[in-house]
Amino acid sequence: MVRHGLSVRRSLVRVGGLLLVVSVLACAPATAPSPSAGPVGTAEPSAGNSVIAAAPTCPAGPAGSPEADGNGVRPWWADRVFYEVFVRSFQDSDGDGIGDLRGLTSRLDQLNDGDPGTTDDLGITGLWLMPVAESPSYHGYDVTDYRAIEKDYGTAEDFQALIAAAHERGIAVIVDLVINHTAIEHPWFQDAATRSSAHEDWYVWSDTRPAIARSDGTRVWYGAGGRFYYAYFWEGMPDLNLANPEVTAELDGIGSFWLSEMGVDGFRLDAARHLIEDGKKLENTPATLAWLKAFRGTLKAVREDALLLGEVWDATSMSSRYVREGSLDMTFEFGLAGATLTSVKSGDAGSVMAALDEVASSYPAGGAATFLTNHDQNRVATQLGSDPAAERLAAALLLTGPGVPFIYYGEEIGMTGAKPDERIRTPMRWDDSAPAAGFSTTTPWQPLMGDPEGNDVASESADPGSLLSSYRNLIRLRSEHPALATGDWTKVKASSPAVAAFLRHVPGEDVLVVANLGADTLSGVSLSLDAGPLCGPGRAVDLAGDALVAAPALNPSGGFDNYVPVAELGGRAALVIRLGS
Ligand code: CA
């Protein structure tokens, strides 16, 4: 793939009803025609181009290295797109109605076949597997054996085969690691229930019931054998005592096991903000951040590039703190996820722009895991009323924005689902066949959602206007353009409150994203960037097809004033424009 060629390259990517205009001026500052060779930032007339008056001259030398960003060498996950899979609901390989590891492996080619030349795969480059360790529950977030694969899912050999097949295709794999609590059936807790047993101090006990509850009043102490144990989420999930060095040592060993023996590339740490309590403070204690920092250090000693991603379901200021302070490599951005859907629902860009602005300034490179929804939330399609235009717009915001995007399986085909939890984790719809849409040859463990005919991978693959085709195009676009994958994010002012606009920049590439969140077509939307990284002749790029995309006149500060890229911006439409630099 040519990223820094000399030729002018253009492509028009249609994402269903959403028009993505990509005007690619392959950037090669060292050799491209340059009207002047002054130092960076000098404002000189660009004699060779009539479009622009006084733009900063581009620096001489090769385009910036894609291996580094403003903060130094970027981590391997920074330019990836991840996909969250619930193994139980993805693909059944042996006809028992339960998804399994062999089934997932058999579907990898549809996620990424490893060939950049093909376009009929989704193109994701990372997988997050919800828990795969032995557990009595359907979801696995209450473990009974941290070193064994859930029997419903297969064997350790099946898991290692999955890892190998994923790696062959360039897909990294992380798994859920649930260390805040165990299943009540775990042998440790069964032993701990006996006073003075070897595992007693592995959990949190009190002879009297402490007057402590969650902020919403939910109880967190439960009786057992005449005393009480602490369990934040529910009585069937007793909290481990991570203040006990024996527990920490055991968890260190478990993390090492999955990295060294099972071959995972990292972990998604469940309930990361709840690890260690301090009196009535149940979340985000200094001891929790310190424990994670030490755990991260231990696992980095096992594998230097291991990814530790945490679920810190909290405000951006708090979730980003875990990354800034070195407790985790990356945390999920719940604030941005909610704000994105709020803006798409309301048609007002205010929420998502404020959240993007905060995210861009709060996390180091590769530190924010962005998403729309996950397995704990009502599905995007349901929240957006199964409106494909709204779903495309949400996807466009996610996949052109900062951070490392995560897609929850089924989101890309418009699968619906509302709580209870089992109904937001239903089997994947692969085709329109009976009895289970290609998921299984028998009655599945959980009935499929009654989604409209045509909402499945096979049907949508055949339709270039489908939501799935939009997702494929957007992921490919992100993969092919470093500015979208890892670029700096800068807010661009828009003349309409319905418009979200921002610039993504890496040395050598600038991409402008303009999204109309409203349903109505807007005329003459103008954009302003007081100061920015743009330089050189602001080329008047040729228009692709009938898309009327004008080049901006750059101001002396590397930005633009009152730039009108298109005469009309359709409702729910997004433009992705590469600016010549
Ligand atoms: Ca099965």
Boltz pocket constraint, residues with backbone or C-beta under 6 A from the ligand:
constraints:
  - pocket:
      binder: B
      contacts: [[A, 91], [A, 92], [A, 93], [A, 94], [A, 95], [A, 96], [A, 97], [A, 98], [A, 99], [A, 100], [A, 152]]
      max_distance: 6.0
